[in-house]
Amino acid sequence: MTTEEMKTLVKQHLKLIDDTHDLLISDIIQGALNFCNLDELPLELEPYIRKKVKNIMDYEAQNGSDAVFDVKSVKEGDTSITYNVDEKTSKETIYGLSDEDMRVLRAFRRLRI
């Protein structure tokens, strides 16, 4: 399945009618292609890409896309900053490849010779 076909399918399943999320979807697709060493994506990866895009959209709707840090709390006396670095909700995990993402993608990964 080509990148454009996958993008169209993901947009259709997420009921996205405009092109505001096209770049995000393309980035997720390219990340999966790079990790798996593939030129085209199998149809079976559509649920992974759709869920990843949906998680990012939900994260940005809740936290905004301009957040630099996921700060949970700040204490002034003796300076204490607590970051919201939960395995499932950290910015790194949402935008990057989490352990769960890599587990899913490994089934499709190919070695290049």
Biopython code that builds the backbone (N, CA, C, O; Angstrom):
import numpy as np
from Bio.PDB.StructureBuilder import StructureBuilder

atoms = [
    (1, "MET", "N", (0.850, -1.177, 0.000)),
    (1, "MET", "CA", (0.000, 0.000, 0.000)),
    (1, "MET", "C", (0.895, 1.239, 0.000)),
    (1, "MET", "O", (1.830, 1.336, 0.795)),
    (2, "THR", "N", (0.608, 2.175, -0.886)),
    (2, "THR", "CA", (1.421, 3.381, -0.959)),
    (2, "THR", "C", (1.128, 4.304, 0.223)),
    (2, "THR", "O", (0.147, 4.130, 0.946)),
    (3, "THR", "N", (2.000, 5.277, 0.395)),
    (3, "THR", "CA", (1.837, 6.248, 1.473)),
    (3, "THR", "C", (0.526, 7.019, 1.318)),
    (3, "THR", "O", (-0.196, 7.230, 2.293)),
    (4, "GLU", "N", (0.227, 7.432, 0.098)),
    (4, "GLU", "CA", (-1.008, 8.189, -0.144)),
    (4, "GLU", "C", (-2.257, 7.354, 0.125)),
    (4, "GLU", "O", (-3.231, 7.857, 0.685)),
    (5, "GLU", "N", (-2.233, 6.096, -0.268)),
    (5, "GLU", "CA", (-3.369, 5.214, -0.009)),
    (5, "GLU", "C", (-3.574, 5.017, 1.484)),
    (5, "GLU", "O", (-4.704, 5.029, 1.971)),
    (6, "MET", "N", (-2.457, 4.833, 2.222)),
    (6, "MET", "CA", (-2.544, 4.662, 3.674)),
    (6, "MET", "C", (-3.070, 5.938, 4.326)),
    (6, "MET", "O", (-3.906, 5.883, 5.228)),
    (7, "LYS", "N", (-2.577, 7.084, 3.867)),
    (7, "LYS", "CA", (-3.028, 8.361, 4.435)),
    (7, "LYS", "C", (-4.530, 8.549, 4.209)),
    (7, "LYS", "O", (-5.245, 8.981, 5.113)),
    (8, "THR", "N", (-5.001, 8.228, 3.019)),
    (8, "THR", "CA", (-6.426, 8.336, 2.708)),
    (8, "THR", "C", (-7.257, 7.407, 3.585)),
    (8, "THR", "O", (-8.313, 7.798, 4.084)),
    (9, "LEU", "N", (-6.786, 6.186, 3.772)),
    (9, "LEU", "CA", (-7.503, 5.208, 4.592)),
    (9, "LEU", "C", (-7.571, 5.653, 6.057)),
    (9, "LEU", "O", (-8.624, 5.554, 6.686)),
    (10, "VAL", "N", (-6.449, 6.142, 6.599)),
    (10, "VAL", "CA", (-6.412, 6.615, 7.986)),
    (10, "VAL", "C", (-7.357, 7.805, 8.158)),
    (10, "VAL", "O", (-8.112, 7.862, 9.129)),
    (11, "LYS", "N", (-7.317, 8.755, 7.220)),
    (11, "LYS", "CA", (-8.210, 9.918, 7.297)),
    (11, "LYS", "C", (-9.673, 9.487, 7.236)),
    (11, "LYS", "O", (-10.520, 10.037, 7.939)),
    (12, "GLN", "N", (-9.959, 8.513, 6.402)),
    (12, "GLN", "CA", (-11.326, 8.007, 6.275)),
    (12, "GLN", "C", (-11.786, 7.374, 7.591)),
    (12, "GLN", "O", (-12.906, 7.626, 8.037)),
    (13, "HIS", "N", (-10.942, 6.561, 8.209)),
    (13, "HIS", "CA", (-11.318, 5.889, 9.452)),
    (13, "HIS", "C", (-11.421, 6.855, 10.636)),
    (13, "HIS", "O", (-12.212, 6.636, 11.553)),
    (14, "LEU", "N", (-10.620, 7.917, 10.610)),
    (14, "LEU", "CA", (-10.688, 8.916, 11.682)),
    (14, "LEU", "C", (-11.710, 10.019, 11.375)),
    (14, "LEU", "O", (-11.905, 10.940, 12.168)),
    (15, "LYS", "N", (-12.355, 9.906, 10.209)),
    (15, "LYS", "CA", (-13.356, 10.884, 9.776)),
    (15, "LYS", "C", (-12.785, 12.303, 9.706)),
    (15, "LYS", "O", (-13.412, 13.265, 10.148)),
    (16, "LEU", "N", (-11.580, 12.406, 9.142)),
    (16, "LEU", "CA", (-10.931, 13.698, 8.935)),
    (16, "LEU", "C", (-11.239, 14.152, 7.513)),
    (16, "LEU", "O", (-10.912, 13.458, 6.550)),
    (17, "ILE", "N", (-11.865, 15.310, 7.381)),
    (17, "ILE", "CA", (-12.272, 15.742, 6.049)),
    (17, "ILE", "C", (-11.334, 16.780, 5.441)),
    (17, "ILE", "O", (-11.314, 16.946, 4.222)),
    (18, "ASP", "N", (-10.562, 17.477, 6.258)),
    (18, "ASP", "CA", (-9.625, 18.458, 5.708)),
    (18, "ASP", "C", (-8.205, 17.896, 5.747)),
    (18, "ASP", "O", (-7.984, 16.753, 6.147)),
    (19, "ASP", "N", (-7.256, 18.715, 5.328)),
    (19, "ASP", "CA", (-5.872, 18.245, 5.247)),
    (19, "ASP", "C", (-4.994, 18.757, 6.383)),
    (19, "ASP", "O", (-3.769, 18.763, 6.258)),
    (20, "THR", "N", (-5.596, 19.186, 7.486)),
    (20, "THR", "CA", (-4.810, 19.751, 8.592)),
    (20, "THR", "C", (-3.921, 18.714, 9.276)),
    (20, "THR", "O", (-2.923, 19.086, 9.894)),
    (21, "HIS", "N", (-4.250, 17.438, 9.186)),
    (21, "HIS", "CA", (-3.456, 16.402, 9.840)),
    (21, "HIS", "C", (-2.636, 15.561, 8.854)),
    (21, "HIS", "O", (-2.048, 14.549, 9.235)),
    (22, "ASP", "N", (-2.603, 15.984, 7.593)),
    (22, "ASP", "CA", (-1.879, 15.221, 6.577)),
    (22, "ASP", "C", (-0.394, 15.074, 6.910)),
    (22, "ASP", "O", (0.177, 13.995, 6.752)),
    (23, "LEU", "N", (0.223, 16.155, 7.367)),
    (23, "LEU", "CA", (1.649, 16.096, 7.701)),
    (23, "LEU", "C", (1.902, 15.133, 8.858)),
    (23, "LEU", "O", (2.854, 14.354, 8.822)),
    (24, "LEU", "N", (1.068, 15.185, 9.865)),
    (24, "LEU", "CA", (1.190, 14.274, 11.005)),
    (24, "LEU", "C", (1.063, 12.822, 10.552)),
    (24, "LEU", "O", (1.870, 11.976, 10.937)),
    (25, "ILE", "N", (0.059, 12.536, 9.744)),
    (25, "ILE", "CA", (-0.146, 11.176, 9.257)),
    (25, "ILE", "C", (1.042, 10.728, 8.416)),
    (25, "ILE", "O", (1.507, 9.596, 8.547)),
    (26, "SER", "N", (1.532, 11.609, 7.558)),
    (26, "SER", "CA", (2.694, 11.284, 6.724)),
    (26, "SER", "C", (3.930, 11.009, 7.578)),
    (26, "SER", "O", (4.703, 10.102, 7.271)),
    (27, "ASP", "N", (4.121, 11.784, 8.648)),
    (27, "ASP", "CA", (5.257, 11.573, 9.544)),
    (27, "ASP", "C", (5.186, 10.211, 10.229)),
    (27, "ASP", "O", (6.197, 9.519, 10.341)),
    (28, "ILE", "N", (3.996, 9.823, 10.689)),
    (28, "ILE", "CA", (3.826, 8.528, 11.348)),
    (28, "ILE", "C", (4.074, 7.399, 10.346)),
    (28, "ILE", "O", (4.728, 6.408, 10.670)),
    (29, "ILE", "N", (3.553, 7.555, 9.138)),
    (29, "ILE", "CA", (3.773, 6.547, 8.092)),
    (29, "ILE", "C", (5.260, 6.426, 7.780)),
    (29, "ILE", "O", (5.789, 5.318, 7.694)),
    (30, "GLN", "N", (5.937, 7.566, 7.609)),
    (30, "GLN", "CA", (7.372, 7.540, 7.292)),
    (30, "GLN", "C", (8.174, 6.923, 8.427)),
    (30, "GLN", "O", (9.129, 6.185, 8.183)),
    (31, "GLY", "N", (7.797, 7.218, 9.660)),
    (31, "GLY", "CA", (8.476, 6.613, 10.811)),
    (31, "GLY", "C", (8.338, 5.097, 10.814)),
    (31, "GLY", "O", (9.297, 4.381, 11.103)),
    (32, "ALA", "N", (7.148, 4.612, 10.494)),
    (32, "ALA", "CA", (6.921, 3.163, 10.422)),
    (32, "ALA", "C", (7.717, 2.547, 9.277)),
    (32, "ALA", "O", (8.317, 1.484, 9.436)),
    (33, "LEU", "N", (7.724, 3.216, 8.116)),
    (33, "LEU", "CA", (8.512, 2.724, 6.975)),
    (33, "LEU", "C", (9.994, 2.643, 7.321)),
    (33, "LEU", "O", (10.658, 1.655, 7.007)),
    (34, "ASN", "N", (10.506, 3.681, 7.968)),
    (34, "ASN", "CA", (11.921, 3.705, 8.333)),
    (34, "ASN", "C", (12.263, 2.614, 9.339)),
    (34, "ASN", "O", (13.261, 1.912, 9.175)),
    (35, "PHE", "N", (11.451, 2.467, 10.371)),
    (35, "PHE", "CA", (11.729, 1.461, 11.392)),
    (35, "PHE", "C", (11.673, 0.055, 10.803)),
    (35, "PHE", "O", (12.491, -0.801, 11.137)),
    (36, "CYS", "N", (10.696, -0.174, 9.921)),
    (36, "CYS", "CA", (10.498, -1.511, 9.359)),
    (36, "CYS", "C", (11.366, -1.787, 8.125)),
    (36, "CYS", "O", (11.397, -2.914, 7.630)),
    (37, "ASN", "N", (12.073, -0.759, 7.626)),
    (37, "ASN", "CA", (12.876, -0.901, 6.403)),
    (37, "ASN", "C", (12.023, -1.351, 5.222)),
    (37, "ASN", "O", (12.401, -2.265, 4.489)),
    (38, "LEU", "N", (10.878, -0.712, 5.040)),
    (38, "LEU", "CA", (9.958, -1.063, 3.963)),
    (38, "LEU", "C", (9.814, 0.109, 2.999)),
    (38, "LEU", "O", (10.056, 1.261, 3.361)),
    (39, "ASP", "N", (9.416, -0.203, 1.767)),
    (39, "ASP", "CA", (9.124, 0.836, 0.784)),
    (39, "ASP", "C", (7.629, 1.141, 0.745)),
    (39, "ASP", "O", (7.226, 2.269, 0.459)),
    (40, "GLU", "N", (6.818, 0.139, 1.031)),
    (40, "GLU", "CA", (5.366, 0.308, 1.107)),
    (40, "GLU", "C", (4.859, -0.399, 2.357)),
    (40, "GLU", "O", (5.443, -1.384, 2.809)),
    (41, "LEU", "N", (3.770, 0.115, 2.907)),
    (41, "LEU", "CA", (3.217, -0.453, 4.132)),
    (41, "LEU", "C", (2.185, -1.526, 3.837)),
    (41, "LEU", "O", (1.381, -1.385, 2.915)),
    (42, "PRO", "N", (2.205, -2.599, 4.618)),
    (42, "PRO", "CA", (1.122, -3.571, 4.502)),
    (42, "PRO", "C", (-0.151, -2.988, 5.115)),
    (42, "PRO", "O", (-0.090, -2.176, 6.038)),
    (43, "LEU", "N", (-1.288, -3.405, 4.600)),
    (43, "LEU", "CA", (-2.583, -2.935, 5.088)),
    (43, "LEU", "C", (-2.743, -3.208, 6.584)),
    (43, "LEU", "O", (-3.442, -2.468, 7.276)),
    (44, "GLU", "N", (-2.109, -4.251, 7.080)),
    (44, "GLU", "CA", (-2.240, -4.638, 8.496)),
    (44, "GLU", "C", (-1.667, -3.594, 9.459)),
    (44, "GLU", "O", (-1.941, -3.654, 10.658)),
    (45, "LEU", "N", (-0.879, -2.641, 8.959)),
    (45, "LEU", "CA", (-0.339, -1.592, 9.827)),
    (45, "LEU", "C", (-1.265, -0.382, 9.961)),
    (45, "LEU", "O", (-0.957, 0.544, 10.710)),
    (46, "GLU", "N", (-2.372, -0.376, 9.261)),
    (46, "GLU", "CA", (-3.299, 0.752, 9.344)),
    (46, "GLU", "C", (-3.804, 0.986, 10.769)),
    (46, "GLU", "O", (-3.849, 2.137, 11.202)),
    (47, "PRO", "N", (-4.189, -0.060, 11.520)),
    (47, "PRO", "CA", (-4.650, 0.202, 12.894)),
    (47, "PRO", "C", (-3.573, 0.859, 13.769)),
    (47, "PRO", "O", (-3.881, 1.730, 14.583)),
    (48, "TYR", "N", (-2.319, 0.444, 13.603)),
    (48, "TYR", "CA", (-1.232, 1.057, 14.375)),
    (48, "TYR", "C", (-1.125, 2.545, 14.034)),
    (48, "TYR", "O", (-1.069, 3.384, 14.933)),
    (49, "ILE", "N", (-1.097, 2.871, 12.753)),
    (49, "ILE", "CA", (-0.937, 4.265, 12.323)),
    (49, "ILE", "C", (-2.138, 5.091, 12.762)),
    (49, "ILE", "O", (-1.975, 6.213, 13.240)),
    (50, "ARG", "N", (-3.336, 4.551, 12.606)),
    (50, "ARG", "CA", (-4.549, 5.256, 13.015)),
    (50, "ARG", "C", (-4.537, 5.557, 14.516)),
    (50, "ARG", "O", (-4.838, 6.677, 14.928)),
    (51, "LYS", "N", (-4.191, 4.565, 15.324)),
    (51, "LYS", "CA", (-4.160, 4.755, 16.787)),
    (51, "LYS", "C", (-3.077, 5.751, 17.194)),
    (51, "LYS", "O", (-3.286, 6.558, 18.100)),
    (52, "LYS", "N", (-1.929, 5.699, 16.535)),
    (52, "LYS", "CA", (-0.830, 6.624, 16.850)),
    (52, "LYS", "C", (-1.251, 8.060, 16.527)),
    (52, "LYS", "O", (-1.029, 8.968, 17.327)),
    (53, "VAL", "N", (-1.849, 8.259, 15.373)),
    (53, "VAL", "CA", (-2.328, 9.587, 14.986)),
    (53, "VAL", "C", (-3.398, 10.067, 15.963)),
    (53, "VAL", "O", (-3.376, 11.222, 16.387)),
    (54, "LYS", "N", (-4.327, 9.196, 16.319)),
    (54, "LYS", "CA", (-5.402, 9.555, 17.260)),
    (54, "LYS", "C", (-4.833, 9.931, 18.628)),
    (54, "LYS", "O", (-5.295, 10.889, 19.248)),
    (55, "ASN", "N", (-3.833, 9.182, 19.103)),
    (55, "ASN", "CA", (-3.200, 9.503, 20.393)),
    (55, "ASN", "C", (-2.552, 10.883, 20.357)),
    (55, "ASN", "O", (-2.666, 11.643, 21.319)),
    (56, "ILE", "N", (-1.881, 11.213, 19.268)),
    (56, "ILE", "CA", (-1.239, 12.524, 19.151)),
    (56, "ILE", "C", (-2.296, 13.621, 19.079)),
    (56, "ILE", "O", (-2.153, 14.664, 19.718)),
    (57, "MET", "N", (-3.349, 13.395, 18.310)),
    (57, "MET", "CA", (-4.421, 14.384, 18.217)),
    (57, "MET", "C", (-5.067, 14.615, 19.583)),
    (57, "MET", "O", (-5.332, 15.760, 19.951)),
    (58, "ASP", "N", (-5.324, 13.548, 20.336)),
    (58, "ASP", "CA", (-5.904, 13.674, 21.675)),
    (58, "ASP", "C", (-4.950, 14.397, 22.616)),
    (58, "ASP", "O", (-5.379, 15.248, 23.396)),
    (59, "TYR", "N", (-3.660, 14.069, 22.553)),
    (59, "TYR", "CA", (-2.658, 14.709, 23.405)),
    (59, "TYR", "C", (-2.605, 16.206, 23.129)),
    (59, "TYR", "O", (-2.581, 17.015, 24.057)),
    (60, "GLU", "N", (-2.589, 16.572, 21.848)),
    (60, "GLU", "CA", (-2.521, 17.995, 21.492)),
    (60, "GLU", "C", (-3.807, 18.729, 21.842)),
    (60, "GLU", "O", (-3.768, 19.909, 22.191)),
    (61, "ALA", "N", (-4.942, 18.049, 21.752)),
    (61, "ALA", "CA", (-6.210, 18.677, 22.136)),
    (61, "ALA", "C", (-6.244, 18.964, 23.635)),
    (61, "ALA", "O", (-6.803, 19.971, 24.070)),
    (62, "GLN", "N", (-5.645, 18.075, 24.416)),
    (62, "GLN", "CA", (-5.650, 18.233, 25.869)),
    (62, "GLN", "C", (-4.548, 19.179, 26.340)),
    (62, "GLN", "O", (-4.784, 20.007, 27.220)),
    (63, "ASN", "N", (-3.344, 19.070, 25.766)),
    (63, "ASN", "CA", (-2.189, 19.815, 26.270)),
    (63, "ASN", "C", (-1.725, 20.937, 25.357)),
    (63, "ASN", "O", (-0.903, 21.754, 25.769)),
    (64, "GLY", "N", (-2.219, 20.999, 24.152)),
    (64, "GLY", "CA", (-1.737, 21.982, 23.187)),
    (64, "GLY", "C", (-0.465, 21.483, 22.534)),
    (64, "GLY", "O", (0.246, 20.654, 23.103)),
    (65, "SER", "N", (-0.179, 21.973, 21.364)),
    (65, "SER", "CA", (1.008, 21.500, 20.642)),
    (65, "SER", "C", (2.240, 22.318, 20.976)),
    (65, "SER", "O", (3.340, 21.971, 20.546)),
    (66, "ASP", "N", (2.083, 23.406, 21.738)),
    (66, "ASP", "CA", (3.212, 24.273, 22.055)),
    (66, "ASP", "C", (3.888, 23.946, 23.378)),
    (66, "ASP", "O", (4.870, 24.596, 23.737)),
    (67, "ALA", "N", (3.390, 22.957, 24.113)),
    (67, "ALA", "CA", (3.970, 22.612, 25.413)),
    (67, "ALA", "C", (5.402, 22.130, 25.237)),
    (67, "ALA", "O", (5.676, 21.268, 24.402)),
    (68, "VAL", "N", (6.309, 22.687, 26.021)),
    (68, "VAL", "CA", (7.713, 22.311, 25.926)),
    (68, "VAL", "C", (8.022, 21.170, 26.883)),
    (68, "VAL", "O", (8.719, 20.224, 26.514)),
    (69, "PHE", "N", (7.518, 21.247, 28.090)),
    (69, "PHE", "CA", (7.761, 20.220, 29.089)),
    (69, "PHE", "C", (6.438, 19.708, 29.639)),
    (69, "PHE", "O", (5.442, 20.431, 29.655)),
    (70, "ASP", "N", (6.433, 18.496, 30.074)),
    (70, "ASP", "CA", (5.275, 17.937, 30.751)),
    (70, "ASP", "C", (5.513, 18.054, 32.249)),
    (70, "ASP", "O", (5.877, 17.076, 32.901)),
    (71, "VAL", "N", (5.308, 19.247, 32.797)),
    (71, "VAL", "CA", (5.552, 19.502, 34.211)),
    (71, "VAL", "C", (4.301, 19.172, 34.995)),
    (71, "VAL", "O", (3.210, 19.653, 34.688)),
    (72, "LYS", "N", (4.475, 18.343, 36.012)),
    (72, "LYS", "CA", (3.350, 17.954, 36.855)),
    (72, "LYS", "C", (3.201, 18.924, 38.020)),
    (72, "LYS", "O", (2.091, 19.352, 38.335)),
    (73, "SER", "N", (4.333, 19.279, 38.672)),
    (73, "SER", "CA", (4.274, 20.225, 39.784)),
    (73, "SER", "C", (5.615, 20.924, 39.957)),
    (73, "SER", "O", (6.662, 20.399, 39.579)),
    (74, "VAL", "N", (5.559, 22.132, 40.544)),
    (74, "VAL", "CA", (6.755, 22.924, 40.828)),
    (74, "VAL", "C", (6.671, 23.379, 42.277)),
    (74, "VAL", "O", (5.636, 23.877, 42.720)),
    (75, "LYS", "N", (7.764, 23.205, 43.012)),
    (75, "LYS", "CA", (7.836, 23.633, 44.406)),
    (75, "LYS", "C", (8.983, 24.629, 44.508)),
    (75, "LYS", "O", (10.075, 24.351, 44.011)),
    (76, "GLU", "N", (8.767, 25.775, 45.134)),
    (76, "GLU", "CA", (9.799, 26.805, 45.179)),
    (76, "GLU", "C", (10.835, 26.598, 46.267)),
    (76, "GLU", "O", (12.028, 26.760, 46.006)),
    (77, "GLY", "N", (10.424, 26.248, 47.475)),
    (77, "GLY", "CA", (11.393, 26.039, 48.559)),
    (77, "GLY", "C", (12.293, 24.849, 48.258)),
    (77, "GLY", "O", (11.807, 23.723, 48.163)),
    (78, "ASP", "N", (13.582, 25.072, 48.109)),
    (78, "ASP", "CA", (14.567, 24.068, 47.727)),
    (78, "ASP", "C", (14.343, 23.541, 46.297)),
    (78, "ASP", "O", (14.857, 22.480, 45.942)),
    (79, "THR", "N", (13.610, 24.250, 45.513)),
    (79, "THR", "CA", (13.388, 23.998, 44.083)),
    (79, "THR", "C", (13.181, 22.533, 43.740)),
    (79, "THR", "O", (14.141, 21.770, 43.628)),
    (80, "SER", "N", (11.964, 22.157, 43.579)),
    (80, "SER", "CA", (11.602, 20.790, 43.205)),
    (80, "SER", "C", (10.644, 20.841, 42.020)),
    (80, "SER", "O", (9.586, 21.466, 42.099)),
    (81, "ILE", "N", (11.010, 20.189, 40.933)),
    (81, "ILE", "CA", (10.154, 20.111, 39.748)),
    (81, "ILE", "C", (9.857, 18.641, 39.488)),
    (81, "ILE", "O", (10.771, 17.823, 39.383)),
    (82, "THR", "N", (8.582, 18.313, 39.386)),
    (82, "THR", "CA", (8.159, 16.949, 39.095)),
    (82, "THR", "C", (7.608, 16.916, 37.683)),
    (82, "THR", "O", (6.693, 17.668, 37.346)),
    (83, "TYR", "N", (8.160, 16.054, 36.870)),
    (83, "TYR", "CA", (7.713, 15.934, 35.490)),
    (83, "TYR", "C", (6.687, 14.818, 35.348)),
    (83, "TYR", "O", (6.726, 13.817, 36.064)),
    (84, "ASN", "N", (5.784, 15.011, 34.422)),
    (84, "ASN", "CA", (4.764, 14.018, 34.138)),
    (84, "ASN", "C", (5.327, 13.044, 33.101)),
    (84, "ASN", "O", (5.015, 13.144, 31.914)),
    (85, "VAL", "N", (6.147, 12.114, 33.552)),
    (85, "VAL", "CA", (6.826, 11.202, 32.636)),
    (85, "VAL", "C", (6.310, 9.782, 32.816)),
    (85, "VAL", "O", (7.080, 8.834, 32.963)),
    (86, "ASP", "N", (5.014, 9.664, 32.800)),
    (86, "ASP", "CA", (4.359, 8.371, 32.819)),
    (86, "ASP", "C", (4.686, 7.653, 31.514)),
    (86, "ASP", "O", (4.792, 8.299, 30.472)),
    (87, "GLU", "N", (4.846, 6.352, 31.547)),
    (87, "GLU", "CA", (5.209, 5.569, 30.356)),
    (87, "GLU", "C", (4.217, 5.750, 29.213)),
    (87, "GLU", "O", (4.604, 5.695, 28.046)),
    (88, "LYS", "N", (2.939, 5.967, 29.536)),
    (88, "LYS", "CA", (1.931, 6.057, 28.485)),
    (88, "LYS", "C", (1.598, 7.482, 28.067)),
    (88, "LYS", "O", (1.054, 7.686, 26.982)),
    (89, "THR", "N", (1.911, 8.470, 28.896)),
    (89, "THR", "CA", (1.478, 9.831, 28.597)),
    (89, "THR", "C", (2.601, 10.836, 28.437)),
    (89, "THR", "O", (2.322, 12.027, 28.302)),
    (90, "SER", "N", (3.845, 10.419, 28.447)),
    (90, "SER", "CA", (4.931, 11.381, 28.273)),
    (90, "SER", "C", (4.994, 11.831, 26.822)),
    (90, "SER", "O", (4.586, 11.099, 25.920)),
    (91, "LYS", "N", (5.497, 13.017, 26.604)),
    (91, "LYS", "CA", (5.605, 13.572, 25.259)),
    (91, "LYS", "C", (6.484, 12.687, 24.378)),
    (91, "LYS", "O", (6.187, 12.494, 23.199)),
    (92, "GLU", "N", (7.551, 12.154, 24.938)),
    (92, "GLU", "CA", (8.450, 11.243, 24.203)),
    (92, "GLU", "C", (7.699, 10.037, 23.678)),
    (92, "GLU", "O", (7.865, 9.653, 22.520)),
    (93, "THR", "N", (6.877, 9.442, 24.520)),
    (93, "THR", "CA", (6.135, 8.239, 24.140)),
    (93, "THR", "C", (5.047, 8.555, 23.135)),
    (93, "THR", "O", (4.806, 7.773, 22.216)),
    (94, "ILE", "N", (4.387, 9.691, 23.295)),
    (94, "ILE", "CA", (3.303, 10.056, 22.386)),
    (94, "ILE", "C", (3.839, 10.311, 20.978)),
    (94, "ILE", "O", (3.293, 9.784, 20.009)),
    (95, "TYR", "N", (4.899, 11.111, 20.853)),
    (95, "TYR", "CA", (5.417, 11.495, 19.542)),
    (95, "TYR", "C", (6.450, 10.510, 18.991)),
    (95, "TYR", "O", (6.555, 10.344, 17.776)),
    (96, "GLY", "N", (7.196, 9.869, 19.853)),
    (96, "GLY", "CA", (8.239, 8.954, 19.403)),
    (96, "GLY", "C", (7.760, 7.515, 19.361)),
    (96, "GLY", "O", (6.564, 7.239, 19.444)),
    (97, "LEU", "N", (8.706, 6.609, 19.233)),
    (97, "LEU", "CA", (8.381, 5.185, 19.235)),
    (97, "LEU", "C", (8.509, 4.636, 20.645)),
    (97, "LEU", "O", (9.603, 4.594, 21.207)),
    (98, "SER", "N", (7.406, 4.224, 21.203)),
    (98, "SER", "CA", (7.417, 3.622, 22.534)),
    (98, "SER", "C", (7.797, 2.152, 22.411)),
    (98, "SER", "O", (7.909, 1.627, 21.303)),
    (99, "ASP", "N", (7.992, 1.496, 23.534)),
    (99, "ASP", "CA", (8.283, 0.061, 23.518)),
    (99, "ASP", "C", (7.138, -0.710, 22.874)),
    (99, "ASP", "O", (7.367, -1.667, 22.134)),
    (100, "GLU", "N", (5.912, -0.296, 23.153)),
    (100, "GLU", "CA", (4.741, -0.951, 22.569)),
    (100, "GLU", "C", (4.714, -0.757, 21.052)),
    (100, "GLU", "O", (4.403, -1.690, 20.311)),
    (101, "ASP", "N", (5.042, 0.459, 20.588)),
    (101, "ASP", "CA", (5.094, 0.722, 19.148)),
    (101, "ASP", "C", (6.118, -0.184, 18.472)),
    (101, "ASP", "O", (5.839, -0.787, 17.436)),
    (102, "MET", "N", (7.296, -0.272, 19.064)),
    (102, "MET", "CA", (8.349, -1.106, 18.476)),
    (102, "MET", "C", (7.957, -2.580, 18.481)),
    (102, "MET", "O", (8.311, -3.318, 17.561)),
    (103, "ARG", "N", (7.230, -3.014, 19.507)),
    (103, "ARG", "CA", (6.766, -4.404, 19.556)),
    (103, "ARG", "C", (5.837, -4.695, 18.384)),
    (103, "ARG", "O", (5.945, -5.740, 17.742)),
    (104, "VAL", "N", (4.923, -3.764, 18.108)),
    (104, "VAL", "CA", (3.984, -3.943, 16.996)),
    (104, "VAL", "C", (4.725, -3.928, 15.662)),
    (104, "VAL", "O", (4.470, -4.765, 14.796)),
    (105, "LEU", "N", (5.633, -2.986, 15.500)),
    (105, "LEU", "CA", (6.322, -2.824, 14.220)),
    (105, "LEU", "C", (7.347, -3.922, 13.932)),
    (105, "LEU", "O", (7.651, -4.186, 12.768)),
    (106, "ARG", "N", (7.879, -4.561, 14.965)),
    (106, "ARG", "CA", (8.889, -5.612, 14.743)),
    (106, "ARG", "C", (8.364, -6.765, 13.893)),
    (106, "ARG", "O", (9.133, -7.403, 13.174)),
    (107, "ALA", "N", (7.078, -7.034, 13.968)),
    (107, "ALA", "CA", (6.498, -8.119, 13.174)),
    (107, "ALA", "C", (6.602, -7.837, 11.672)),
    (107, "ALA", "O", (6.541, -8.763, 10.864)),
    (108, "PHE", "N", (6.760, -6.562, 11.295)),
    (108, "PHE", "CA", (6.823, -6.171, 9.888)),
    (108, "PHE", "C", (8.226, -5.754, 9.458)),
    (108, "PHE", "O", (8.444, -5.425, 8.292)),
    (109, "ARG", "N", (9.167, -5.765, 10.377)),
    (109, "ARG", "CA", (10.512, -5.262, 10.108)),
    (109, "ARG", "C", (11.277, -6.202, 9.186)),
    (109, "ARG", "O", (11.205, -7.423, 9.327)),
    (110, "ARG", "N", (12.003, -5.624, 8.249)),
    (110, "ARG", "CA", (12.824, -6.383, 7.303)),
    (110, "ARG", "C", (14.258, -5.880, 7.367)),
    (110, "ARG", "O", (14.501, -4.692, 7.579)),
    (111, "LEU", "N", (15.187, -6.778, 7.185)),
    (111, "LEU", "CA", (16.599, -6.416, 7.152)),
    (111, "LEU", "C", (16.990, -6.020, 5.739)),
    (111, "LEU", "O", (16.554, -6.640, 4.769)),
    (112, "ARG", "N", (17.802, -4.998, 5.629)),
    (112, "ARG", "CA", (18.319, -4.576, 4.324)),
    (112, "ARG", "C", (19.720, -5.130, 4.148)),
    (112, "ARG", "O", (20.548, -5.074, 5.057)),
    (113, "ILE", "N", (19.967, -5.658, 2.981)),
    (113, "ILE", "CA", (21.297, -6.224, 2.704)),
    (113, "ILE", "C", (21.953, -5.424, 1.601)),
    (113, "ILE", "O", (23.080, -5.725, 1.206)),
]
sb = StructureBuilder()
sb.init_structure("model")
sb.init_model(0)
sb.init_chain("A")
sb.init_seg("    ")
for serial, (resi, resn, name, xyz) in enumerate(atoms, 1):
    if name == "N":
        sb.init_residue(resn, " ", resi, " ")
    sb.init_atom(name, np.array(xyz, "f"), 0.0, 1.0, " ", f" {name:<3s}", serial, name[0])
structure = sb.get_structure()
